[in-house]
Amino acid sequence: MPRAKTPRANSSPNKQVISMPEAISAPAIRKNGGSVSPTPIDLEGQIRQRAYELYEERGRTPGQETEDWVRAEREVLARNNHQQSA
């Protein structure tokens, strides 16, 4: 079995290392009194969860993934918009 190649150390002293920027979190939502929500809303996670629930409600029959996702997205966004305006 061939051995995996390992990267060799480069002896160039002028080589610059570029690091990836820190992940930028979604802005916190301000509610009554201007307080900041401690965690950003995970819309994609909520949509994914709802789409899976719709899939289960249909008896786990494949072939309607896009329709489930679109419906879940519509429901989750409407629910979050309603909560923000309250």
Backbone as JSON Lines, residues from 0, in Angstrom:
{"i":0,"aa":"M","n":[0.85,-1.17,0.0],"ca":[0.0,0.0,0.0],"c":[0.9,1.24,0.0]}
{"i":1,"aa":"P","n":[0.66,2.21,-0.89],"ca":[1.5,3.4,-0.93],"c":[1.28,4.28,0.29]}
{"i":2,"aa":"R","n":[2.32,4.92,0.68],"ca":[2.23,5.82,1.83],"c":[1.73,7.19,1.39]}
{"i":3,"aa":"A","n":[0.99,7.82,2.26],"ca":[0.49,9.16,1.97],"c":[1.65,10.14,1.96]}
{"i":4,"aa":"K","n":[1.61,11.07,1.03],"ca":[2.65,12.08,0.96],"c":[2.4,13.14,2.03]}
{"i":5,"aa":"T","n":[3.48,13.56,2.64],"ca":[3.37,14.61,3.64],"c":[4.0,15.88,3.07]}
{"i":6,"aa":"P","n":[3.42,17.03,3.38],"ca":[3.98,18.27,2.85],"c":[5.36,18.53,3.43]}
{"i":7,"aa":"R","n":[6.24,19.04,2.6],"ca":[7.6,19.36,3.06],"c":[7.64,20.81,3.52]}
{"i":8,"aa":"A","n":[8.44,21.04,4.51],"ca":[8.61,22.4,5.02],"c":[9.34,23.23,3.98]}
{"i":9,"aa":"N","n":[8.84,24.42,3.71],"ca":[9.46,25.32,2.76],"c":[10.46,26.17,3.5]}
{"i":10,"aa":"S","n":[11.65,26.27,3.0],"ca":[12.7,27.02,3.7],"c":[12.69,28.5,3.35]}
{"i":11,"aa":"S","n":[11.72,28.96,2.58],"ca":[11.64,30.37,2.19],"c":[11.2,31.21,3.38]}
{"i":12,"aa":"P","n":[12.08,32.12,3.87],"ca":[11.73,32.92,5.04],"c":[10.74,34.05,4.73]}
{"i":13,"aa":"N","n":[10.53,34.38,3.46],"ca":[9.65,35.49,3.1],"c":[8.24,35.05,2.76]}
{"i":14,"aa":"K","n":[7.93,33.82,2.95],"ca":[6.6,33.32,2.61],"c":[5.58,33.85,3.61]}
{"i":15,"aa":"Q","n":[4.52,34.47,3.08],"ca":[3.47,35.0,3.94],"c":[2.36,33.98,4.08]}
{"i":16,"aa":"V","n":[1.79,33.93,5.25],"ca":[0.67,33.04,5.5],"c":[-0.59,33.87,5.59]}
{"i":17,"aa":"I","n":[-1.57,33.51,4.81],"ca":[-2.84,34.24,4.82],"c":[-3.84,33.41,5.6]}
{"i":18,"aa":"S","n":[-4.48,34.03,6.57],"ca":[-5.46,33.31,7.37],"c":[-6.86,33.7,6.92]}
{"i":19,"aa":"M","n":[-7.78,32.79,7.13],"ca":[-9.18,33.04,6.79],"c":[-9.77,33.99,7.82]}
{"i":20,"aa":"P","n":[-10.65,34.9,7.38],"ca":[-11.28,35.8,8.35],"c":[-12.19,35.02,9.29]}
{"i":21,"aa":"E","n":[-12.39,35.58,10.45],"ca":[-13.28,34.95,11.42],"c":[-14.69,34.92,10.87]}
{"i":22,"aa":"A","n":[-15.43,33.9,11.24],"ca":[-16.82,33.8,10.8],"c":[-17.6,34.96,11.37]}
{"i":23,"aa":"I","n":[-18.37,35.59,10.53],"ca":[-19.18,36.72,10.97],"c":[-20.56,36.18,11.32]}
{"i":24,"aa":"S","n":[-20.96,36.4,12.53],"ca":[-22.27,35.91,12.94],"c":[-23.35,36.86,12.45]}
{"i":25,"aa":"A","n":[-24.55,36.34,12.34],"ca":[-25.69,37.15,11.93],"c":[-25.95,38.21,12.99]}
{"i":26,"aa":"P","n":[-26.4,39.37,12.6],"ca":[-26.65,40.41,13.6],"c":[-27.73,39.98,14.57]}
{"i":27,"aa":"A","n":[-27.51,40.33,15.8],"ca":[-28.5,40.01,16.83],"c":[-29.75,40.84,16.61]}
{"i":28,"aa":"I","n":[-30.86,40.3,16.97],"ca":[-32.14,40.98,16.77],"c":[-32.5,41.72,18.05]}
{"i":29,"aa":"R","n":[-32.82,42.98,17.89],"ca":[-33.23,43.78,19.04],"c":[-34.73,43.67,19.21]}
{"i":30,"aa":"K","n":[-35.14,43.42,20.43],"ca":[-36.57,43.32,20.71],"c":[-36.93,44.4,21.72]}
{"i":31,"aa":"N","n":[-38.05,44.26,22.36],"ca":[-38.56,45.25,23.3],"c":[-37.46,45.8,24.2]}
{"i":32,"aa":"G","n":[-37.39,47.11,24.32],"ca":[-36.43,47.74,25.21],"c":[-35.03,47.81,24.63]}
{"i":33,"aa":"G","n":[-34.81,47.38,23.41],"ca":[-33.5,47.47,22.79],"c":[-32.51,46.41,23.25]}
{"i":34,"aa":"S","n":[-32.98,45.39,23.95],"ca":[-32.07,44.35,24.4],"c":[-31.64,43.5,23.2]}
{"i":35,"aa":"V","n":[-30.46,42.93,23.29],"ca":[-29.9,42.14,22.2],"c":[-30.12,40.66,22.49]}
{"i":36,"aa":"S","n":[-30.6,39.94,21.48],"ca":[-30.8,38.5,21.61],"c":[-29.44,37.83,21.73]}
{"i":37,"aa":"P","n":[-29.26,36.9,22.67],"ca":[-27.94,36.29,22.86],"c":[-27.51,35.39,21.72]}
{"i":38,"aa":"T","n":[-28.41,34.85,20.93],"ca":[-28.03,33.96,19.83],"c":[-28.73,34.38,18.55]}
{"i":39,"aa":"P","n":[-28.01,34.31,17.43],"ca":[-28.65,34.64,16.16],"c":[-29.64,33.55,15.77]}
{"i":40,"aa":"I","n":[-30.58,33.89,14.93],"ca":[-31.59,32.94,14.48],"c":[-30.95,32.01,13.46]}
{"i":41,"aa":"D","n":[-31.15,30.72,13.61],"ca":[-30.63,29.72,12.68],"c":[-31.74,29.37,11.7]}
{"i":42,"aa":"L","n":[-31.94,30.24,10.7],"ca":[-33.03,30.03,9.75],"c":[-32.86,28.74,8.96]}
{"i":43,"aa":"E","n":[-31.66,28.48,8.48],"ca":[-31.46,27.28,7.68],"c":[-31.75,26.02,8.49]}
{"i":44,"aa":"G","n":[-31.35,26.0,9.73],"ca":[-31.63,24.85,10.58],"c":[-33.12,24.66,10.82]}
{"i":45,"aa":"Q","n":[-33.82,25.78,11.03],"ca":[-35.27,25.71,11.22],"c":[-35.97,25.23,9.96]}
{"i":46,"aa":"I","n":[-35.51,25.72,8.81],"ca":[-36.11,25.3,7.53],"c":[-35.85,23.83,7.29]}
{"i":47,"aa":"R","n":[-34.62,23.39,7.55],"ca":[-34.27,21.98,7.36],"c":[-35.14,21.09,8.25]}
{"i":48,"aa":"Q","n":[-35.33,21.49,9.5],"ca":[-36.14,20.71,10.43],"c":[-37.59,20.63,9.96]}
{"i":49,"aa":"R","n":[-38.14,21.78,9.53],"ca":[-39.54,21.79,9.07],"c":[-39.71,20.98,7.79]}
{"i":50,"aa":"A","n":[-38.75,21.07,6.88],"ca":[-38.82,20.29,5.64],"c":[-38.82,18.79,5.96]}
{"i":51,"aa":"Y","n":[-38.03,18.39,6.93],"ca":[-38.01,16.98,7.33],"c":[-39.34,16.57,7.95]}
{"i":52,"aa":"E","n":[-39.92,17.46,8.74],"ca":[-41.24,17.17,9.32],"c":[-42.28,16.98,8.23]}
{"i":53,"aa":"L","n":[-42.23,17.83,7.2],"ca":[-43.17,17.7,6.08],"c":[-42.96,16.37,5.36]}
{"i":54,"aa":"Y","n":[-41.71,15.99,5.19],"ca":[-41.37,14.7,4.57],"c":[-41.97,13.55,5.37]}
{"i":55,"aa":"E","n":[-41.84,13.61,6.69],"ca":[-42.41,12.56,7.54],"c":[-43.93,12.56,7.48]}
{"i":56,"aa":"E","n":[-44.54,13.74,7.45],"ca":[-46.0,13.84,7.37],"c":[-46.53,13.21,6.08]}
{"i":57,"aa":"R","n":[-45.75,13.24,5.02],"ca":[-46.14,12.65,3.75],"c":[-45.87,11.14,3.71]}
{"i":58,"aa":"G","n":[-45.44,10.57,4.81],"ca":[-45.17,9.14,4.86],"c":[-43.79,8.77,4.33]}
{"i":59,"aa":"R","n":[-42.87,9.73,4.36],"ca":[-41.48,9.52,3.93],"c":[-41.35,9.05,2.49]}
{"i":60,"aa":"T","n":[-42.23,9.54,1.64],"ca":[-42.14,9.19,0.23],"c":[-41.21,10.18,-0.46]}
{"i":61,"aa":"P","n":[-40.22,9.67,-1.21],"ca":[-39.26,10.54,-1.87],"c":[-39.85,11.21,-3.1]}
{"i":62,"aa":"G","n":[-39.14,12.23,-3.59],"ca":[-39.52,12.86,-4.84],"c":[-40.11,14.24,-4.72]}
{"i":63,"aa":"Q","n":[-40.33,14.72,-3.5],"ca":[-40.92,16.05,-3.33],"c":[-40.05,16.92,-2.41]}
{"i":64,"aa":"E","n":[-38.75,16.71,-2.48],"ca":[-37.83,17.42,-1.59],"c":[-37.88,18.93,-1.81]}
{"i":65,"aa":"T","n":[-37.92,19.34,-3.07],"ca":[-37.94,20.77,-3.37],"c":[-39.22,21.42,-2.85]}
{"i":66,"aa":"E","n":[-40.34,20.76,-3.07],"ca":[-41.61,21.3,-2.59],"c":[-41.62,21.41,-1.08]}
{"i":67,"aa":"D","n":[-41.09,20.39,-0.39],"ca":[-41.01,20.42,1.07],"c":[-40.14,21.59,1.53]}
{"i":68,"aa":"W","n":[-39.0,21.79,0.86],"ca":[-38.08,22.85,1.26],"c":[-38.72,24.22,1.06]}
{"i":69,"aa":"V","n":[-39.36,24.42,-0.08],"ca":[-39.98,25.72,-0.37],"c":[-41.1,26.01,0.62]}
{"i":70,"aa":"R","n":[-41.92,25.02,0.9],"ca":[-43.01,25.22,1.86],"c":[-42.44,25.51,3.26]}
{"i":71,"aa":"A","n":[-41.42,24.75,3.66],"ca":[-40.81,24.96,4.97],"c":[-40.18,26.35,5.06]}
{"i":72,"aa":"E","n":[-39.52,26.77,3.99],"ca":[-38.91,28.09,3.96],"c":[-39.96,29.18,4.12]}
{"i":73,"aa":"R","n":[-41.06,29.05,3.4],"ca":[-42.15,30.01,3.48],"c":[-42.71,30.08,4.91]}
{"i":74,"aa":"E","n":[-42.95,28.92,5.51],"ca":[-43.52,28.87,6.86],"c":[-42.56,29.47,7.91]}
{"i":75,"aa":"V","n":[-41.3,29.09,7.84],"ca":[-40.33,29.56,8.83],"c":[-40.1,31.07,8.71]}
{"i":76,"aa":"L","n":[-39.97,31.56,7.48],"ca":[-39.77,32.99,7.3],"c":[-40.98,33.79,7.76]}
{"i":77,"aa":"A","n":[-42.17,33.29,7.47],"ca":[-43.39,33.97,7.91],"c":[-43.46,33.99,9.44]}
{"i":78,"aa":"R","n":[-43.14,32.87,10.07],"ca":[-43.17,32.78,11.54],"c":[-42.15,33.74,12.16]}
{"i":79,"aa":"N","n":[-40.94,33.81,11.6],"ca":[-39.91,34.69,12.16],"c":[-40.24,36.15,11.92]}
{"i":80,"aa":"N","n":[-40.8,36.47,10.77],"ca":[-41.21,37.86,10.5],"c":[-42.3,38.29,11.46]}
{"i":81,"aa":"H","n":[-43.23,37.38,11.75],"ca":[-44.31,37.67,12.68],"c":[-43.76,37.9,14.08]}
{"i":82,"aa":"Q","n":[-42.79,37.07,14.5],"ca":[-42.21,37.2,15.84],"c":[-41.41,38.51,15.97]}
{"i":83,"aa":"Q","n":[-40.73,38.92,14.9],"ca":[-39.95,40.16,14.94],"c":[-40.83,41.39,15.04]}
{"i":84,"aa":"S","n":[-42.0,41.33,14.4],"ca":[-42.89,42.49,14.42],"c":[-43.69,42.58,15.71]}
{"i":85,"aa":"A","n":[-43.72,41.51,16.5],"ca":[-44.49,41.51,17.74],"c":[-43.77,42.22,18.86]}
